[in-house]
Amino acid sequence: MRFLITGGAGFIGSNLADALLADGEDVTIFDNLSRPGSRHNLAWLQGRYGERAIVVTGDIRDAAALVAPVRDADVVVHLAGQVAVTTSIVAPREDFEINALGTLNVLEAARSAARPPIVLFASTNKVYGAMDETPIAETATRYHYRDIEGIAEEQPLDFHSPYGCSKGAADQYVRDYARIYGLRTVVMRQSCIYGPRQFGVEDQGWLAHFVIAAQLGRPISIYGDGKQVRDMLHVEDLIGAYRLAVDRIEAVQGQVFNIGGGPGNARSIWREVGPELERLAGHALDVRFSAARAGDQLVCVMDTGKAARQLGWQPRRDVSQGIALLWDWVAEHRVLFEAER
């Protein structure tokens, strides 16, 4: 099959491109190369696959630039986007143009094709907002849902923050283009994705950012008390969900799936992850606490039962093992992060 990956030089995109190219698929990477590490990821892919890794340098805000690559694809995996809540608060118009308008551009390019491709969209748990109506309890190391283990797709949407609004609008456009125009689309509402080739920064990719900071002796800032809980999913498992959705598209088109690590892979971001990182480092880390940030959920844990039933998917990588693998990858590629000092 012919795959187009928007944001294909990013963390998720480069891992997906690698998996597809290794299996002999045709892959085109569409990326504006603005994200930290994207040029390194692209060079890595080209070093492994040479000219098989086709690259189109472009921006999803440019509708005309998308037409030919989308028209030539059997599957579009739309990953390109503005990814940080904090950035969206500072620059809401840019956030909207990238996430909402950029996604509309992808959909319109797909709709105009003689044979419209499958479109998979990387949405986010942020579309559920603060979930204020969901009771939360507290223990010594974490917050947790009082009455449920995880949130299902029926959870009401509440687009909290400009980022939540732009991704939520895109999420609903992707879903509606299946209903109104018959496009074969699937929305993946993703939780905390982590793994190799993640050049995490403070505003996005927090686990990789913590690992990088720990290894380079940099201070780690925790906003809030560190008991906020996320379910964490290794990028290999996310790619597995994408591929199952493509394989089963006739049965699942127009559907929305929560894709995360689930309750078994949920950890509080510092009270529980911190000790694992300090064990790997062999010493205490420099941690600094400050006030919680706007739009930050106390708990977000996905109920992945729908994906299990309809896709036959479930997470396979244990989060503690995944953290250790990420630690080793950063250690092996330390020079890339030292250059950012």
C-alpha positions as CSV (number, residue, x, y, z in Angstrom):
1,M,0.0,0.0,0.0
2,R,1.0,3.6,-0.5
3,F,1.1,5.5,2.8
4,L,1.3,9.3,3.3
5,I,2.3,10.4,6.8
6,T,1.8,14.0,7.6
7,G,4.3,15.0,10.3
8,G,6.3,11.9,9.2
9,A,9.6,13.2,10.5
10,G,8.2,13.6,14.0
11,F,8.4,11.2,16.9
12,I,5.3,9.1,16.0
13,G,5.7,9.6,12.3
14,S,9.3,8.4,12.1
15,N,8.5,5.3,14.1
16,L,5.5,4.6,11.9
17,A,7.5,5.2,8.7
18,D,10.2,2.9,9.9
19,A,7.7,0.1,10.6
20,L,6.0,0.4,7.3
21,L,9.2,0.7,5.2
22,A,10.6,-2.3,7.0
23,D,7.5,-4.3,5.8
24,G,8.0,-3.2,2.2
25,E,5.3,-0.5,2.1
26,D,5.6,2.6,0.0
27,V,5.9,5.7,2.3
28,T,5.8,9.4,1.6
29,I,6.7,11.7,4.5
30,F,5.1,15.2,4.4
31,D,6.7,17.5,7.0
32,N,7.7,21.1,7.4
33,L,10.6,20.0,9.6
34,S,9.9,22.5,12.3
35,R,9.8,20.2,15.3
36,P,12.9,19.5,17.5
37,G,14.6,16.4,16.3
38,S,12.7,16.2,13.0
39,R,15.8,16.6,10.8
40,H,17.6,13.9,12.9
41,N,14.7,11.5,12.4
42,L,14.5,12.2,8.7
43,A,18.3,11.6,8.3
44,W,17.9,8.4,10.3
45,L,15.1,7.1,8.0
46,Q,17.0,8.1,4.9
47,G,20.1,6.3,6.2
48,R,18.1,3.1,6.7
49,Y,16.0,3.2,3.5
50,G,17.6,5.7,1.1
51,E,15.3,6.8,-1.7
52,R,12.5,4.5,-0.5
53,A,11.7,7.1,2.1
54,I,10.1,9.7,-0.1
55,V,10.1,13.2,1.4
56,V,7.8,16.2,0.6
57,T,8.7,19.3,2.5
58,G,5.5,21.2,3.0
59,D,3.1,22.7,5.5
60,I,-0.4,21.4,6.1
61,R,-1.7,25.0,6.2
62,D,-0.9,25.1,2.5
63,A,-3.9,23.3,0.9
64,A,-2.5,23.2,-2.6
65,A,0.7,21.4,-1.3
66,L,-1.4,18.5,0.0
67,V,-3.4,17.7,-3.1
68,A,-0.9,15.6,-5.0
69,P,0.6,13.6,-2.1
70,V,-2.9,12.8,-0.7
71,R,-4.3,11.9,-4.2
72,D,-1.4,9.4,-4.7
73,A,-1.9,7.7,-1.3
74,D,-4.0,4.7,-0.3
75,V,-3.7,5.6,3.4
76,V,-3.1,9.0,5.0
77,V,-2.0,9.0,8.6
78,H,-2.5,12.6,9.7
79,L,-0.1,13.3,12.5
80,A,1.1,16.8,11.7
81,G,0.0,19.4,14.2
82,Q,0.7,22.0,16.9
83,V,1.1,19.8,20.0
84,A,1.3,22.0,23.1
85,V,-1.4,23.5,25.3
86,T,0.9,26.2,26.4
87,T,1.7,27.2,22.9
88,S,-1.9,27.3,22.0
89,I,-2.6,29.8,24.8
90,V,0.1,32.1,23.6
91,A,-0.7,31.8,19.9
92,P,-4.3,30.6,19.5
93,R,-4.7,31.7,15.8
94,E,-1.6,29.7,14.7
95,D,-2.8,26.7,16.8
96,F,-6.2,26.9,15.0
97,E,-4.6,27.2,11.5
98,I,-2.3,24.2,12.0
99,N,-4.7,21.9,13.8
100,A,-8.2,22.7,12.6
101,L,-7.6,24.3,9.2
102,G,-4.7,22.0,8.5
103,T,-6.9,18.9,9.1
104,L,-9.6,20.4,6.9
105,N,-7.1,20.8,4.2
106,V,-6.1,17.1,4.5
107,L,-9.8,16.0,4.4
108,E,-10.6,18.2,1.4
109,A,-7.6,16.9,-0.5
110,A,-8.8,13.3,0.3
111,R,-12.4,14.2,-0.8
112,S,-11.2,15.6,-4.1
113,A,-9.2,12.4,-5.0
114,A,-10.6,10.1,-7.7
115,R,-10.3,7.3,-5.2
116,P,-10.2,8.9,-1.7
117,P,-7.7,7.3,0.6
118,I,-8.3,6.0,4.1
119,V,-7.6,8.8,6.6
120,L,-6.4,8.1,10.2
121,F,-6.3,11.1,12.5
122,A,-4.2,11.5,15.7
123,S,-6.6,13.2,18.1
124,T,-5.9,13.7,21.8
125,N,-7.3,13.0,25.3
126,K,-7.5,16.8,25.6
127,V,-10.8,16.8,23.8
128,Y,-12.4,15.6,27.0
129,G,-11.3,18.7,28.9
130,A,-11.0,18.7,32.7
131,M,-13.8,16.2,33.2
132,D,-15.0,18.1,36.2
133,E,-18.1,15.9,36.5
134,T,-16.0,12.7,37.0
135,P,-15.4,12.2,40.7
136,I,-11.7,12.0,41.6
137,A,-10.1,10.7,44.8
138,E,-6.5,11.1,46.1
139,T,-3.9,8.8,47.6
140,A,-0.4,9.4,48.8
141,T,1.1,9.1,45.3
142,R,-1.7,9.8,42.8
143,Y,-5.1,11.0,41.9
144,H,-7.5,8.4,40.5
145,Y,-11.1,8.2,39.3
146,R,-13.3,7.3,42.2
147,D,-16.0,5.3,40.4
148,I,-14.4,4.1,37.1
149,E,-11.1,2.7,35.9
150,G,-11.0,4.7,32.6
151,I,-12.9,7.1,30.4
152,A,-14.7,5.6,27.4
153,E,-15.6,7.2,24.0
154,E,-19.0,8.2,25.4
155,Q,-17.4,10.7,27.7
156,P,-18.8,14.1,26.9
157,L,-16.4,16.4,24.9
158,D,-15.3,19.6,26.6
159,F,-12.7,21.5,24.5
160,H,-10.7,23.1,27.3
161,S,-7.8,25.4,26.1
162,P,-7.3,26.6,22.5
163,Y,-5.4,23.4,21.8
164,G,-8.4,21.3,23.0
165,C,-10.6,23.4,20.8
166,S,-8.5,23.1,17.6
167,K,-7.9,19.4,18.0
168,G,-11.5,18.8,19.0
169,A,-12.8,20.6,16.0
170,A,-10.4,18.6,13.8
171,D,-11.5,15.4,15.6
172,Q,-15.2,16.1,14.7
173,Y,-14.5,17.1,11.2
174,V,-12.7,13.8,10.6
175,R,-15.6,11.9,12.1
176,D,-18.2,13.9,10.1
177,Y,-16.5,13.5,6.8
178,A,-17.2,9.8,7.1
179,R,-20.9,10.5,7.7
180,I,-21.4,13.3,5.2
181,Y,-19.0,12.4,2.4
182,G,-18.5,8.7,3.0
183,L,-14.7,9.0,3.5
184,R,-13.1,6.1,5.3
185,T,-11.8,7.9,8.3
186,V,-10.9,6.8,11.9
187,V,-10.2,9.1,14.8
188,M,-7.6,7.9,17.4
189,R,-7.9,9.8,20.7
190,Q,-4.5,9.2,22.0
191,S,-3.2,9.4,25.6
192,C,0.5,9.8,26.6
193,I,2.6,8.2,23.8
194,Y,6.3,7.7,24.5
195,G,9.3,5.9,23.0
196,P,12.4,6.2,21.0
197,R,13.0,9.2,18.6
198,Q,11.0,11.4,21.0
199,F,12.7,14.8,21.4
200,G,10.6,15.7,24.3
201,V,10.4,19.3,25.6
202,E,8.8,20.7,28.7
203,D,5.5,21.6,26.9
204,Q,5.1,18.3,25.1
205,G,6.5,14.7,25.4
206,W,6.9,15.1,29.2
207,L,8.3,11.6,29.8
208,A,11.1,11.9,27.2
209,H,11.8,15.4,28.5
210,F,12.2,14.0,32.1
211,V,14.5,11.3,30.8
212,I,16.6,13.7,28.8
213,A,16.8,16.2,31.7
214,A,17.7,13.4,34.2
215,Q,20.6,12.1,32.0
216,L,22.0,15.6,31.3
217,G,21.7,16.9,34.9
218,R,19.1,19.5,34.1
219,P,16.4,20.6,36.5
220,I,12.9,19.1,36.1
221,S,9.9,21.4,36.5
222,I,6.7,19.8,37.9
223,Y,3.6,21.9,37.5
224,G,1.2,21.0,40.3
225,D,2.0,18.3,43.0
226,G,3.2,15.6,40.7
227,K,0.2,13.3,41.5
228,Q,-1.5,13.9,38.1
229,V,-2.0,10.6,36.4
230,R,-1.7,9.6,32.8
231,D,-1.9,6.2,31.1
232,M,1.2,5.7,29.0
233,L,1.4,3.9,25.7
234,H,4.6,2.8,23.9
235,V,4.7,4.0,20.3
236,E,5.0,0.4,19.1
237,D,1.6,-0.3,20.5
238,L,0.1,2.8,18.9
239,I,1.5,1.8,15.5
240,G,-0.2,-1.6,16.1
241,A,-3.5,0.2,16.5
242,Y,-3.1,2.2,13.3
243,R,-2.3,-0.9,11.3
244,L,-5.3,-2.8,12.7
245,A,-7.5,0.1,11.8
246,V,-6.3,0.1,8.2
247,D,-6.8,-3.7,8.0
248,R,-10.3,-3.5,9.4
249,I,-11.4,-0.2,7.8
250,E,-14.6,-1.5,6.2
251,A,-15.8,-2.4,9.6
252,V,-14.6,0.6,11.6
253,Q,-14.7,3.6,9.3
254,G,-16.3,6.6,10.9
255,Q,-15.4,5.4,14.3
256,V,-13.6,7.0,17.2
257,F,-11.2,5.0,19.5
258,N,-9.6,5.9,22.8
259,I,-6.0,4.6,22.4
260,G,-3.9,4.6,25.6
261,G,-2.1,2.4,28.0
262,G,-5.2,1.8,30.1
263,P,-5.4,1.5,33.9
264,G,-2.5,-1.1,34.0
265,N,-0.1,1.4,32.5
266,A,-1.2,4.5,34.4
267,R,1.3,6.3,36.6
268,S,1.4,9.7,38.4
269,I,3.8,11.9,36.5
270,W,6.3,12.4,39.3
271,R,5.3,10.7,42.5
272,E,5.4,7.3,40.7
273,V,7.5,8.0,37.6
274,G,10.1,10.0,39.5
275,P,11.3,7.0,41.7
276,E,11.7,4.9,38.5
277,L,13.8,7.6,36.9
278,E,15.9,8.1,40.0
279,R,16.5,4.3,40.2
280,L,17.7,4.4,36.6
281,A,19.9,7.4,37.2
282,G,21.3,6.0,40.5
283,H,20.8,9.3,42.3
284,A,18.2,11.9,43.3
285,L,17.2,14.3,40.6
286,D,16.8,18.1,40.7
287,V,13.1,18.6,40.8
288,R,11.3,22.0,41.2
289,F,7.6,22.3,41.9
290,S,5.4,25.2,40.8
291,A,1.7,26.0,40.3
292,A,-0.4,23.8,38.0
293,R,-1.0,25.0,34.5
294,A,-4.3,25.9,32.8
295,G,-6.0,22.9,31.1
296,D,-4.0,20.2,32.9
297,Q,-6.2,17.3,33.8
298,L,-5.7,15.7,37.3
299,V,-6.4,12.3,35.8
300,C,-6.6,11.0,32.3
301,V,-6.8,7.2,31.9
302,M,-8.3,5.7,28.8
303,D,-10.8,2.8,28.7
304,T,-9.6,0.9,25.6
305,G,-12.3,-1.7,25.6
306,K,-13.8,-0.5,22.3
307,A,-10.5,-0.9,20.6
308,A,-10.1,-4.3,22.0
309,R,-13.6,-5.3,20.8
310,Q,-13.6,-3.8,17.3
311,L,-9.9,-3.8,16.4
312,G,-8.7,-6.7,18.4
313,W,-6.1,-4.4,20.0
314,Q,-4.6,-4.0,23.4
315,P,-1.3,-2.6,24.8
316,R,1.5,-5.1,25.0
317,R,4.5,-3.1,26.3
318,D,4.6,-2.7,30.1
319,V,5.3,0.9,31.1
320,S,8.2,0.2,33.4
321,Q,9.9,-1.8,30.7
322,G,9.1,1.0,28.2
323,I,10.6,3.6,30.5
324,A,13.8,1.6,30.7
325,L,14.0,1.2,26.9
326,L,13.5,5.0,26.5
327,W,16.2,5.6,29.1
328,D,18.6,3.4,27.1
329,W,17.7,5.1,23.8
330,V,18.4,8.6,25.2
331,A,21.7,7.3,26.7
332,E,22.7,5.9,23.3
333,H,21.9,9.2,21.5
334,R,23.0,11.5,24.2
335,V,25.0,13.7,21.8
336,L,21.8,14.8,20.1
337,F,20.5,16.3,23.3
338,E,23.8,17.7,24.6
339,A,23.9,19.8,21.4
340,E,20.7,21.6,22.6
341,R,22.5,23.1,25.6
